[in-house]
């Protein structure tokens, strides 16, 4: 399905959970988590949209989309030069707002605009027919990340099982708290996701225990185990649940999705898929 072929029914209105996946450190499994959580949620019957807010376009490429060949991207959507229907693509049962290197200009180009922190929020007002919208943020705390924090109600933080990862949480939590106080009172860091976990390593076990003692139920019970299928799936432009459905990676992301759905139900936010 091409961008211009997308049915109008993809853009209509109900309750939506908007979740920003953020970590200012690269290589922690942020994009991998967005792709695979999205695909697992879609497999449960939910309508899911992914938004690529990184100029490197790793999310776009991870779904087998050639970012360099795209005419319509999230950059042009934020600029007001394209509609949601023009930009939306569908892959593997997921809808995606793709990115490209053009988005690298956004930090400077949008910096002088009035309401620059709410550009994404305004765009997503027209995307209410999704159960979940997952935002893949760049590995920094710049303007695009600020837009994600302004648009989202929830923040998930993927972390490797390393002690320095815990220290990196402080700056992110400070920024989220400022956004909550100033522009988005509903924002909460609601999920901490441990990635690339090796249960044979005592260090990894200690880090998980430390996270649970500091952040309690915010830390998902399921950890994402190191799994070569996750990297292989990306190279084939597929979610791991499609590439290797019996792999540890597929099992772990599906288990976390059940936790996400259950949390939403306990908060009165979830509807039946």
Number of C-alpha atoms within 10 A of each C-alpha: 10 10 18 12 12 18 11 9 9 17 16 12 13 9 13 19 18 23 26 26 28 27 27 19 17 12 13 22 21 25 26 24 24 27 24 25 25 27 30 27 24 21 18 13 13 19 21 24 26 26 24 26 28 26 22 17 23 22 30 26 20 20 22 17 19 15 21 12 8 13 12 24 27 28 24 19 20 21 13 12 12 16 16 24 21 19 23 27 24 17 15 16 16 20 21 25 25 28 30 25 14 17 21 16 11 16 13 10 12 17 12 9 10 9 11 17 22 20 21 23 16 14 16 16 13 14 19 18 19 20 23 21 25 26 27 27 28 26 17 16 18 12 18 24 25 20 22 29 34 24 26 24 20 19 24 24 23 27 26 21 24 16 16 11 16 15 10 14 16 11 13 17 14 11 15 21 17 12 19 17 12 10 14 17 13 13 20 18 20 18 20 23 24 25 21 18 19 16 12 8 10 9 14 19 15 14 19 22 13 14 18 16 11 12 12 13 13 16 22 19 16 18 23 25 18 15 15 11 20 24 15 15 21 22 14 14 19 22 32 28 24 15 17 17 14 12 15 19 26 24 18 18 27 23 18 20 21 15 15 17 18 14 15 14 13 9 9 9 14 18 12 8 11
